[in-house]
Amino acid sequence: MSEPVKVVEKKAAPSNALMLHGLPDVGLVGLIATSHVISQLKMNEIAYVDSELLPPVVVLHEGLPHAPLRIFGNTDVIATFGEAAIPAKAVQPIVRKLVEWSQAKKVKLMVSMGGMPVQDRQDIEAVKVYGAASNPSLLKLLSDKGIEILHGGFMVGPYALIMRYCAERNIPAIALLAQSFYNYPDPEAAAATIKEFSKITGLQIDVSKLVEGGEEIRLKARDVMKRTTQELNRMKKTQEYDLPLYV
C-alpha cells in the first residue's frame, strides 16, 4: 500500500534548521506571515507534499504548475506554505507527515504563526500575540521575550496537531497566535506575529510592505479564506471560544 502522504524533495533540505509553518487557518495569519518571510529571506522551493487527500489542484505561477502545499528553504530556515485549503480529513495525516519529516531533518525549533479568533477584532488597533510551547523551557523563553502565555483554552486545527505531535516526539515547538478575524484575511495580525517571531529568532523581517499592502492582500486571499473557513467549520474551529474544564 502506498503512503497516503509523501514529502517529495527537489533539493537537499538543511539539517538543524528553524522550521516555520504557514498553513491555511484563522484569518490566514500564518499563511500571510509565512509568505512574507519566504519573500523577505528569498527562500527557494525545496520540496512539496504529495497526497491524494489534497484537492486536485495545481497553483500556476508565471504559467508553470506548482503543488498547493510546498516547502521552501535556505541554509537556516525551512517553511511550509499552503496555497489551498487543506480538507479537514487530510489535516491529521499531512501534519503527522510534516512532523515526521522535520524530525528526520533534525529541525531545532518548530514555529507556528497563526490567528486566535476574537469577536471584537474590528475594535482592536494594537493586536496582541499570545504564545504556547511544547515544553516549560520554551514557555520561559516566550515569557522572557515579553510574549503573554496562553494559559488556558483550546487549539483546533493544523497548528494544534503540530504542537501535539511535537510534544509527543520531544521536538521543540512554539505557537505564536495573534488576535485576528475568524473568516477575514488579517495581514495586520500577520505583521504583529512576525514582529514576535523576530524577537525569538533574531531574524529581522521588515513588515512595512505587509502593512501597506493590507487591502491588496485581503483581496487576493479572499477565495482561499472562503474555502478555508468551510474546512475550519468542519474541524469545529469555533470551539476555541470555549473554556476548558479542569477537574
N, C-alpha and C positions, 0 to 999 in steps of 0.2 A: 504494500500500500504506500502510495506517495505521501510525502509530508503535506499537511494542509496549508502550511505557511513556510516559505523559504526566503532567506535573505540572499540575494544574488549579488556578489561582489564584482564590481567592474574595475576597481583599483584597490590596492592594498590599504586597509584601514590602519590607522596608527594605534599603537598599544599605549596603555596608561594615559589615555586622553580624558578630557572632560566630555560628557555626553549630554546634549540638550534635546528636549522633546518639544516638537511643535505639531500637535495633533488637533484636529477639529474638535472644539469643545465650547463651553460657555463663552459667548461674546467673541469667539475666535481669538481670544487673547494670546494663547500660546502660539497659534499659527501665525498671527501677525508679528508677534515679537520675534519668533524664530526666523521668519522670512527676512526680517530686518537685520538680525545678527548675521545670517548667512551672507547677505549682501554686503554689510559693512566689513566683514572679515574675509570677503572674496573667497568663500569656500566653494569647492567643486563637488559634483556628484561622484560618489564612490561606490554606491550600492543602491539596490531598490528591493522592495518587498513584493514577492510574487505569491498570489493566493487566489484560489477560485472563490474564496469567501468575499473578496472585494468585488465591487460592481465592475461590469465590463466597460471600463473607461480608460482612455488614454488622454493625457494632457498635452496639448500642442503648444510648443514654444518655438516661434520663428519657423513654423511649418513642420517641425520634427516631433515625433511622438515620444512621450515620457510616461513612466509609471506614475500613478496618482500618489503613491507613498514611496518617497525616496530618502536616501541617507546622504548627507553632504559631510565633507570633512576637510581639514588641513592637518598640519603636523601636531596640533594640540587640542583641537575641538572636533567633535562629531555631532551632527544634528539630524534628527528625523524630521521630515517635513511632509505633511499630508495635505494634498490639494483637493481632495474629495472627501465627503462624509464617509466615515467608516460604519458599516452596518452594525447594529447593536450585537448581533450574534457573532460577529467577527472580532470584536474588541478583545475578548479574552485570549483567544489563540494568537492573535497578532502581537499583543503586548507581551505575552509569555515568550514568544519567539524573540522579540526585540531584547528582552532582558537576558535571555539565554545567550544571544549573540554578543551583547555588551559584556557579559561575564567572560566569554571566550576571548574577547579583545582586552581584558583586564582594565576596563574603564575604571578610573579612580573616583569619579563622582558623577552621579546622575542628577540632572537638574530639570524639573518640570516647571514651566511657566504657564499659568492658566488663570482662569477667572473664577471668582466666587460671586454668584448672583446676589444682588441686593435689590430690594424692591424700590428704594428711593434713589437709584443711581443717578437719575437726571438732576437731583438736587446736590450732588456731591461734586465739589470742584477739585479738592485735593484728594486724589484716590489713595486709599490706604492698601498696603500689601501685607499679607499675613504669611507666616511660614509654618511648615511642618517638616519633619525629618524622620529618617528610618532608625536613628539611634540617638541616645542622650547627648553625646559629644557634639553632634551636628546641631541639635537644638540649642546647645550653648553657643555655638558659633553664630547661629542666626540671631540669638538674643544679644550677643556681644556686638553685632553689626547694627543693632537698633531695629531689628525686624520683630514685630509683635508675633508671638507664637499663637497659633490656632489651637487653643487648649481643648476644645470640645466641639463636637459636631460630626457630620457625615461628609465623606468624599465619595462621589459617584462618577464612574466613567473611566476612561483610559488612564488618567493620572492617578486615580485611586488604586488601580491594579498595578501600575508601575511601583508605587510606594509599597504595596503589599508584597509583591514578588521580590523586590529588592531587600526588604526586611527579612524575608524568609531565607534569602541567599547571602545575607550579610554584605550586600553591596551598598556602599554609602549613597544615600539619595536624599534630596530635599525637594520640596514643592514650594513655589512662590505663587501665591494666589491673590490677585488684585480684585478689589471691589469692581464689579462690572455689570453690564446689562446681561440679561439671560439670552435673548434671541436677537441681539442687535450688535453688529461688529463694533468693537470698542478699542480703537487704536490708542486712545489716551490711557486706558488701563494697561495696554501692552507696553507703552512707554514707561509707565510707573514701574512695571515689573522688571524691565530691562535695567533701570537705574539700580534696583536692589540686586539684580544679578551681577552688575558691575562691581558693587561693593564686596560681594562674596568672592568673586573670581579674580578681581583685579583687571579684568578685560574692560577697557574703556570703549564704550559704544555710544556714538553720538545719536541722540534720538530726535534732534531738531527737525529733520526731514519727515520723520514719522508723525510728529505732532502737526507740522504744517500741512502735510498731505492727508490729514484725517478724513476729510469728506470724500476725496477720491478713493481712498482705501475702503471706506464704507460702501461706496457704490460698486466697486469691483468685487467685494466679498459678500454681497447680499444673497446671491444664489447659493453659494456654499453654506452660508449661515442658515438659509431656509431648510436645506436638506439636512444639515447637522442638527437643527432643532428637532426635526422629526425623529432622528435617531436618539437624541438625548431624552426625549419624552418616553421612548421605548425602554431606555435604561433607568427610568424613574429618577431622572436628574433632579427633579423638584424636591426630592427627599432631603436635599442639602439644606432646605429651610427648617427641617425638623430638628428637635433637640434630642440628644442621646439619653437613654435611660440607664442610670447607674444603679446597680444593686449591691 
